Amino acid sequence: LTYRTCFVACCVLPSDMAERLRRRGEESAENEGHVNESLLFSMGADASDNPKTAQEVALEFSDEERQEIRMMKGMSKLYDKLADSIAPTTFGHQEVKRGILLMLLSGVHKTTSEGIRLRGDINVCIVGDPSTAKSQFLKFVHAFLPERCVYTSGKAASAAGLTAAVIRDSDTGEFCIEAGALMLADNGICCIDEFDKMDPSDQVAIHEAMEQQTISITKAGITATLNARASILAAANPIHGRYDRSKTLRANVQLSAPILSRFDLFFVVLDECDDVADYNVAKHIIDVHRCDEAVVEPPFSQDQMLRYIRF
């Protein structure tokens, strides 16, 4: 989609959700009906700039769903159970799953008295040996949020493909902006696999997007500042194939210092030579391939996770 596209619909909702909101608006008082109306007609272009309140989000859930969320809230060891529900087919890596859970929950966006915006999104980078399920975490996040997540590979991605490109419109012959991966993942997550394979010139292009969460373009007479409010989940391999414990993280990864400083969480995944660990991993893989539901049955389903995170 280009910026010349005209959107006729100002609001798109599932039919069951819209019917539920209309029914509640008829039964509720006048002030609650105003909240429902604002919810129905505030999901257009300004919905991302004016986030919905907790009351508006709660109105989108049914009574059973709200009761289920309250029950989840009162559970003991909820943090560990939510982490165990992240990528249940992957054995171990509890710390990585906790980091991905925190990234999905995100932080709090702040605005200073001078009007400077401080990002609340969390950027995560997973570094480790081959065959340690790094790409599986990225695939899980992309499948978990298909509408708000963009998956790309660092080897095949360019600076324009990650940020934005200025192209000539075939119909009018004028220049227009074509959105890249980070723009398409606005208010979502951008998963970048093989992050270390990116060219250094392409890595420089995402410096601004990772910290200021904006993309500035000055090309072909077009000057624009676009939003790229996305968390970045990246996976990278060490320089020499396997991670060298005798060296620091900076010496093991072919990434520049500015890029490293923009990641909030780093996870180093090692393939240790342990007979017991190898046996448990092999047994888990065989059970997954045999479709053993008891092995891959998480404490919460994906729908329950989505509702709880959204709430």
TAFENNOR-V317537 format. One record per backbone hydrogen bond with DSSP energy under -1.0 kcal/mol. NH is the residue of the N-H (numbers start at 1). CO is the residue of the C=O. Records with the same first field share a line. If there is no record, write none. Layout:
BEGIN
NH: CO / CO
END
This chain:
BEGIN
5: 2
18: 14
19: 15
20: 16
21: 17
22: 18
23: 19
24: 20
25: 21
26: 22
27: 23
28: 24
33: 29
34: 30
35: 31
36: 32
37: 33
38: 34
39: 35
40: 36
41: 37
47: 44
50: 46
57: 53
58: 54
59: 55
60: 57
61: 58
66: 62
67: 63
68: 64
69: 65
70: 66
71: 67
72: 68
73: 69
74: 70
75: 72
81: 77
82: 78
83: 79
84: 80
86: 83
90: 87
97: 93
98: 94
99: 95
100: 96
101: 97
102: 98
103: 99
104: 100
105: 101
106: 102
107: 120
110: 118
112: 116
115: 112
118: 110
124: 232
125: 265
126: 234
127: 267
128: 236
129: 269
137: 133
138: 134
139: 135
140: 136
141: 137
142: 138
143: 139
144: 140
145: 141
150: 189
152: 191
154: 193
162: 158
163: 159
165: 178
167: 176
169: 174
173: 169
176: 167
178: 165
180: 163
181: 161
182: 162
184: 180
185: 181
186: 183
187: 229
188: 185
189: 148
190: 231
191: 150
192: 233
193: 152
195: 235
197: 194
198: 195
203: 199
204: 200
206: 203
207: 204
210: 206
211: 207
212: 208
213: 208
215: 226
217: 224
219: 222
222: 219
224: 217
226: 215
228: 213
230: 228
231: 188
233: 190
234: 124
235: 192
236: 126
239: 252
241: 238
247: 244
253: 249
255: 253
260: 256
261: 257
263: 260
264: 123
265: 123
267: 125
269: 127
272: 270
274: 272
278: 274
279: 275
280: 276
281: 277
282: 278
283: 279
284: 280
285: 281
286: 282
287: 283
288: 284
289: 285
290: 286
291: 288
292: 287
296: 292
305: 301
306: 302
307: 303
308: 304
309: 305
310: 306
311: 307
END
